[in-house]
Amino acid sequence: MINKFREFIKKYKNLNLILSGISLIYIWRGVWSLTDMFTFGEYDPAHFWSYLIPLVLSFTYIYINDYKLKELIHTD
C-alpha cells in the first residue's frame, strides 16, 4: 500500500510539493505549540490533540515520502 502511495505521489509532483510544504508547516506549528503549552503551563486536552495529530500525520507523510524534501529547495 505504501508503494502504491509513493508511485501516486511520484506521478503528481505538484501534489507532492504541496503536501510536503503543508507537512513542514504542520510540523513547525505542532512543535512550537506543544513547546509553548508545556513551557507556560497552559495544558488543555483539546488543544493538545489538535497540535499532536497533525504533527504525527505530517511526520508520517514525510517518512512515507522517504524524507525527500529536495523538491522544496530551489537551486539555480
N, C-alpha and C positions, 0 to 999 in steps of 0.2 A: 504494500500500500504506500509506503514511503517512497519507493522508487517511482511509482506512478505519479505521485505528487511532484517529485523532483523533475520528471520528464515534462509534466504540465507547466511547471514554472520556467523551465528552460525554453519551452516553446513560446511563452509570452514574457519577453524580457522586460517590457514596461511594467507589467503587473508585478514582477519580481522586484523591480526598483521601488515601486510604490510601497509594497508590503515591507521591504527591508527598511525603508525610511520611517514608516509608521512604527515598526518594531523598535527601532533605535529611540524614537521619541517616547514610546511607552516604557522602555527600559529606564531611560533618564527620569521620566515622571515617577515611576514606581520607586526607584531607589531614592530619589530626592524626597518624595512624600513620606515614605516609611522612615527615613532618617529623621525628618522633621517630627514625625509623630512620636517616635521613641525618644528623641532628644529633648523635646519640650514637654513630654508627659501628657499629651492630649490624646490618649488612646480612645478610639471609637471603633467598635467592631464593624460597623457598616463601611466606614472609610477604609479600614484595614483591608477588607476583602476587595473593595473597588480599586485599591492600589496593587494588591498582590496578584489577583487573577490576570490582569493584562500583562504584568511583569513576567509571570510564568509562561503565558501564551507567547509572548514576544521572544523569550529565551528559547522556547520550543521551536518557533519558526526559524530563528537564526541557527539553531542546532540542525534542524532538518535541511536547511539550506547549505549545510556544510561550512558554515562560518564564512561564506563567500560574500564579502561586502565590497569587493573590488569595483562593483558597478557604481558605488556611491562616490568613489574617488575619481575626480575628473583630472586627467593629466594630459597636457598637450605638449 
